[in-house]
Amino acid sequence: MTDVPLRAYASGGEMAAVTRCPSARRWSMSSGGSWTRNDDRLRHRHRRLAWIVERFKDWTDSTDTPEDAVDRDAMLTNVMIYWLNATAGSSARYYYEGAATWGAPEPETDVPVAVAVMPHDLGIPVRRVAERNRNIVRWTEFDCGGHFAAMEEPDLIVADLRATFREYRE
């Protein structure tokens, strides 16, 4: 497949996987998303904490509070790294720049790729799309976890990484 839009060939289930996440729809990067809608809060350092905590609530496998999914100290450490280094904008740049080309074919690669699918992530990858131009050697679909998978489910992620690289060991 080359420049064919995803909706032209994706099954109903595949499209549902891509579009089902309500927080991803609210955080539409093609229109600047929350970075522009909540611009006033992001300009004030003391208000950024609330914005980032909201992202942890929306983007994790939490039920009532973000701490259901991520330890409060780990979350605050994450926030402090952004604050002290003033890197919130540059960390979002990856998403902002990718919005314009989302779904477009990327260059082919034969580099082995492992994918960990977390059910509460912003968007769920579609295996058939990933396999168009990637050498998928492992595809793991987890029952829990979200965008901050390594913080939410560190044991699952470590076990999956170990299993992925086990065959590449000498």
N, C-alpha and C positions, 0 to 999 in steps of 0.2 A: 504494500500500500504506500502510495506516495502522498500527494497533497489532497487526500480525501478526508473531509471532516468526520470526526468520530461518530456523530449521530447518523451518518450515511451507512455505516456498516455494523455498528455496535448492536448487540442484542438488547432487549428490554432490561434484562438483569444487569448487563454491563453499564448501561446508561444510568440505571438506578443507583449502582454502586458509585458512580462518579458524581452524581448530583444529589444524593440523599442527605448529605450532611448539612443540617440547617445552619450551623455556624459558618460553614464555608460559603453558603449563599449570602449570609449577612455580611461576611467579610470579603466582599467581591473586590478582588485586586484589580480587575480591569478598570474599575472606576475609582481606584485609589483606596477603596474600602475604609476600614476603621481609621486608617492613618489620616484621612481627611475628615471623616465625620466626627471624630473625637479629637480633632486637631488642638482645640483649646486645652484639653487635659494633657496632651502629650507635650505641650510647650512648658508646662509647669512640673518641675521635678517632683514636688510633693503629691501631685495628682497622678503621676505615672504608675505608682504602685497599684492604685485601684484599677487602672486600665489593664495592667499586666495580670493581676489576679483574675480579672474577668476572662482573659484569654485562657488562663489555666482552668477556669471553671468550664468554659465553652469547649475547649479543645482536648480535654482529658476524659477518661472514663470515670467521672465522678458522679455522685448521686445528688448530694445537697451542697457540699462545699468543695473547693479545690483540694482541700486537705484530705478528702476521701481518696484521692488518687496520688497526690504528691505530698511528701512530708513538708510541713511548713518551713522548717529550717532550710531545706533544699530549695524551696521556692524563693525564699528571701535571699538566699545566696545567689540564685540566678538573677533576680531583680537587681541586686547590688552590683553584679558584674556589668550589667547594662548601664546602671547609673554612674558608677565610678569611672568607667571607660567611655561613657557617652556613645555607646554603640547600638542603641535601639534602632536608629534609622538605617545604619549600614546592615544590620541583621535582617531587616525587612526588605532591603534592596533586592535580594535574591528572588523573593516572591513577586515583588513589583515588576522587575524586569522579565520574569518568566511568564507573567500574565498575558503579555502580548503574543507570545508564541505557544501558549498552552495548547496541547493537543496536536501541534504540528510535528511532523516527523523530525527526529533528530538523526545526526549522522550514525551510521552503523558502527558497531564495535564488536570485536570478538573477545573483549575482556570479560572474564566470568563475573556475573552479577547475581547477588543474592537479594531477595526482597522479603521484608517482614511486613505483612499487612496487619495493621492494627484497626479494629472495627470502629473505633471512635476518633480516628484521625480526620483531618479536614476533608480529605478526599480519599477514596479507596482506589488503589491502582487496579487496572484491568489487565489481567495476565496476557490476553491475546494482543493487546496494544503494546505492552512491554516487550513481547517476544518478536515484534516486527523487526526491530533493529538492535536487540540486545541478546547476549548469550546468557540466558537465565539458567543458572545451575542449581538454584534453590529458591523455592517459593513457599513461605510459611504463612499461613493464615491463623492468627491468634484469636482467642475468644475474648480477650480483654486488652485494654490499652488504648492510648490515643496518640496525639501529636507529640507529646513529650514521653515517648515510650521508654527511653532509657531511665528516666526519673520515675515513671509509674511502675514499670515491671522489669527492674534491672536483672533479676534472676532469669527471666524468660529470654531477654535479649542476649545476655552472656551465654546461655546454653545454646541459643540459635547461632551466635557467632562462632562458638567453638565447634559446633556440628558442621558449619559451613567450611571452616578452614581445616578441619581435621584431615580431609583427603589431600590437602595441599602441603601437609607437613612432610618433612623428609624422614 
